[in-house]
Amino acid sequence: MNRIEKAWLYWNTVKSLKPVQIRHQIENRICRGRRKKYLDSVKALLRPKSWSEIKLLIPELDCDPDYLQRFPKDKLLRNEIELLHESHRIEKEWRVLEASHLWNYNLHYLEFLIPLAVEYSVTGEEAYFLKWKEFMEGWLKQSSDDSFEPYTISMRIPNLLICMELLREKLRDTELESLVITSLYQQYRYLLKTQERALLANHYFENLKALVISSLLFQETEMYHQYFDLFLKEIEEQILSDGLHFERSLMYHKIILEDILRVHAALRSTGHREDAKKLIPAIQMMASAMMKLERGFERTPLFNDAGNNVSKSRDVLFRAIIRHCTNSVTAEKSNAQKETAVEGFEASGCYMLTHKDTALFFDCGEIGPSYMGGHAHCDCLSFELSVNGKALFVNSGTGQYQGELRPFFRSTAAHNTLMIDDREQSELWGEHRAARRIRKVQGKAGDRGLIGRFQSFRGDFFRRSLWWKKEDEHVLVIRDDLKACDAGKHTARQFLHLAPGYRYRRDGRQIEVLEGETLRAVIKLPYKCDYLIHKEGILTNYAEDFGEYQRKEVLEVRTLFEDSVRSELEIEMTGEWETNG
């Protein structure tokens, strides 16, 4: 890439940002030295005169066995920390050179301390508290740059407060309690000066969450009113009218929902019950969207950056909401048993097409907020399909935020969608950047199916329709219309990614989907097409969780055309699902 091309790429990225983002990007680069000096001055702060015994613990979330298993306690007792399926020992150094940057970043959330605190509170075994104490004292003495990143501070403050609540009687009036409180105050004061207005979106939301909680903890009334108002405004900004978080990732949706639940708990525990009530409408909308959009899936649908091992699960979040906030969303659970449903979330561009035991999630929305495309994928018109709660067709997921596979996971070919030649839908680059992107995006939910369309950043046109075939409700029809933006010969490429555990088998003009030797589905190909079955290579990478990689098979359907083309394929779910699924 030459200098002119690179400058053009930067311009197409920067022009979508808000002025406040550009200003803070410049300030961050100019004032890096000042930021270090301010950090040093903050570390000299004395312990605050008073603090509230705030309550953030939500047992349904923090004591859930599936959640706690993410951090194996036997490894923790050996000073081995497992995060995102990556394990490393921590002794004196709190930066592991051989670990990924994402792992080092997550290390400083100190989330792995919660399982130790839970285990001690349940069993009373001193070994768990002593290990918690050892880790905590070690962290207080370290000086890693990652530990004072605004985002890591924002994630860490609630985690430490949850631990202190679990260990309250053990820590009360001890020197360690004083040290942790002093550290929390320093982190809070530093975060006030380093909010991530250069990024906004979920990073800024996490900053505001931590500032609201901290202002309640340290009883700073003026700060509380200022940042709670900003928190409410950001909810209005980030939660779309259909209830979905504006980054169009169910993982981030659940993370933000948990943030609001934590603030709700903090408000109630400190006597701000009227302010707590102001959060209920957002909690209700987000819970309703979550339950509807994950209906029929036993995992997080993999659209945009998403994985199973970061946010809490749908079911534990739902139980926490019912118990601690409201029972007004309980009806959503019963809707999961509907025979046939077509449901649209027009603001976000997400759609559900369900029939009996089959659920299809369809994406026809923008890549995310216009000023933040860092978590975007080229997944417009892609779908995921599950039968009996078990994934059949999947997107490739998000294995990493840094590394050589990052571009693949964000690419068009990594999703169950379509492209012309090698042209991407949007111009995604770097690790978290988006330049030119899709436009003229439209989606529609009809009586029996879904329709979506968009134009790529180059100008290619795509339209996809999905519906259940009238004469046989277990046949899914996918019709695609493509039109190139330029003359000449082109190749239309459609991708169908199987979930791990399934395989393709050729059968003339049909492709069979097998699980072991059991036939699960039959794909009837369009006329005048060619196809490839990828069993190895980059396309076969799959990451349902961050940091854990599996292999999958991918069907690529290719059709030569000039100007425009229509293709139609059918996916027939066989009767074997009902007896063996």
Buried (B, 14 or more C-beta within 10 A) or exposed (E): EEEEEEEBBEEBBEEBBBEEBBEBBEBBEEBEEEBEEBBEEBBEBEBBEEBEEBBBBBBBBBBBEEBBEBBBBEBBBEBEBBBBBBEBEBEEEBBBEEBBEBBBBBBBBBBBBBBBBBBBBEEEEEEBBEBBBEBBEBBEEBEBEBBBBBBBBBBBBBBBBBBBBBBBEBBEEEEBBEBBBBBBBBBBBBBBEBBBBBBBBBBBBBBBBBBBBBBBBBBBEEBBEBBBEBBBEBBEBBBBEBBBBBBBBBBBBBBBBBBBBBBBBBBBBBEBEEBBBBBBBBBBBBBBBBBBBBBBBBBBBBBBBBBBBBBBBBBBBBBBBBEBBBEBBEEBEEBBEEEEBBBBBBBBBBBBBBBBBBBBBBBBBBBBBBBBBBBBBBBBBBBBBBBBBBBBBBBBBBBBBEBEBBBBBBBBBBBBBBBBEEBBBBBBBEBBBBBBBBEEBEBBBEEBBBBBBBBBBBEBBBBBBBBBBEEEBBBBBBBBBBBBEEEEEBBBBBBBBBBBEBBBEEEEEEBBBBBEEBBBBBBBBBEEBEBEBBEEEBBBBBBBBBBBBBEBBBBBBEBEBEEEBBBBBBBBBBEBBEEEB
